[in-house]
Amino acid sequence: MAAMGGDGFELSEEQEEFRKVVRAFAEEVIGPRAAEIDETDEFPWDIHKAMVAQGFLGIGLPEELGGAGGGPLDVCVLIEELARVSGGVSVIPLVNRLAAIPILLAGSDAQKREVVEGLVSGEHQYSYCLTEPGSGSDAAAMSSRAVRDGDGWRLTGQKRFITNAGISDRYVYFAVTDPEGEKGHNITAFLVPGDAPGFSLGRSEKKMGIRGSPTREVFCEDVPLTDADVIGEVHKGFQVALRTLDFARPTVAAQAVGIAQGALDQAVLYVRQREQFGKPIGEFQGIRFMLADMATATEAARLLAYKAASMVAAGDPRTGYFAAMAKTFASDTAMSVTTDAVQLLGGYGYIKDFPVERMMRDAKITQIYEGTNQIQRVVIARSLLHSGGPGRKA
Amino acid sequence: MPLNIAVCVKRVPDTAADKNLDPTDFTLRREPDESILNPVDEVAVEEALRLKEAHGGEVTVVTVGPEAALTKAARRALSMGCDKVVHLSDPVLHGSDAQAIAYALACVLRRGSYDLIVCGSESTDARTSLVPPALAEYLNLPGLFHARTVEVEGDRVRVQREADQGYDVIEGPLPAVVGINWGANEPRYPSFKGIQGAKNKPVESLTAADVGIESTRVGLAGSQSQVLGFAARSAERRRILVDNKDGNAHVKLADFLQEAKLI
């Protein structure tokens, strides 16, 4: 695991230093705005701008194309520390990266250059459009269609729950290009500009958590596209979509770890100060046992997330297996740790004067998006039972 | 005119960490090492980098102390954008007071031809604010201290020196020593690339003998001030009850806060 430090379980000195920087940035720049972003549900353009200036949108993008360099583990550290303070803000680099991965995996040189330049300069943002009203877990059953039209394509369809739709001006859009073809081998990825004729957006969903990051429907009606807008090979888009999710899942795990850590830190702070029966409640064993379990689960989730991220970096064939476990375990941990944090703060945990109720709401989505935890368990078990074990492609 | 700038930095215990003194020689215990770059020096580094960005030139970090001075303090300055480090480390320096450290720093700085030597006004551990003026004295250079702004024009440097009320504008010829106050700027966060590249920047490691330091003038024995003892500050809580019988509780409260110099 080249990306990890000496003994394979520690981050490098540079990664630890980077963590300190992101933590300071998150606490100083995002912290004072986190509750307000959640309340207003408005995209924090000022924070996006500050993150661009700090180079955060270039982390994990190839240096030779103008990115900041660094690998999946560095991206995990970034997302984790942002999520520790604001789940909503952590979505900004998370979703831009999710949409950049298919391009970096399969796109043309021009597309790669454009995505890196666009994200690094802050001039463009990208969204990933896979889910549809009728196809979530069964993504290959999508009904969006792109048909040949002379030298180009005409795209028609509807996508749902598209993160940062309306904020982004570039959409990685998956559509069936061969309706008669074998399911999953008949899909193509397109890069759709947000100002294309026939492209429009639905209303902004009213979400439980990760607020400040709009989620909207995306409609394409006869949108004209060229071959230059195709990402990778025709009919091979679904494979790119799945590989992308394998690559991105460790970063969702990192987001969940960050949310859990944020809630744990708040809980520790609180139980030291809150006095009942004449002493801080942190002196009581019942409280201590809860904290110990929260901390243990969070550390275990972090290790699994980093392990999966290191596998992405190393191109390990077990990446999908570990990424699914990391995402599942970390998001279940985020849910339980934030729930316990609310419990530890009692009535104060349940009101918006304290951040843990927001963290609990933010945690929930990590069990749902980028593949529900039930689907992850299908992936894990399939890989486990496959002849040859988890190292083989299921 | 490109500026050859030196910025003197110190490692200090993390502001959030517990601090303990060694009961035998009253020096600071540094284990486990949770040192950071002195926050006021971070402001000095930022000021030096801004001057470099405006005028060109380079910024050399100068630090004194064991390995951690390099790995915890100087490297942070490098990751922010400084160009190289001169690191003086020698057991004979252990326990040096502010004046002895200024003497040691002067011995290091004399070897370079710096246009401007920038320091933070104080460290968050010792808080003497003595090093910058003593350094200017040893180097026989003009000293402009407690600066809230720094401007270089031609061969002159001008600062706004913070006073109790308002500020003075003072000016002097280069080369000069400038002490920067907390709050003079908002130090940048190191960039990802800055962090990655910090370890690869040049470091010159020096011993006391390398720079001609007379060992009798440094260390615990060579220091002119000696710490004879220490005691924890009593953190006694006082309760003040402000009554509102005359309807002027707010005035009494304000008077109290003003007397305690809290407002």
Interface residues (C-beta under 8 A of the other chain):
Chain A: E13 E14 E17 F18 V21 A24 F25 Q54 G55 F56 G58 I59 A68 G69 G70 D74
Chain B: T71 R75 R76 S79 Y189 P190 S191 F192 K193 I195 Q196 A198 K199
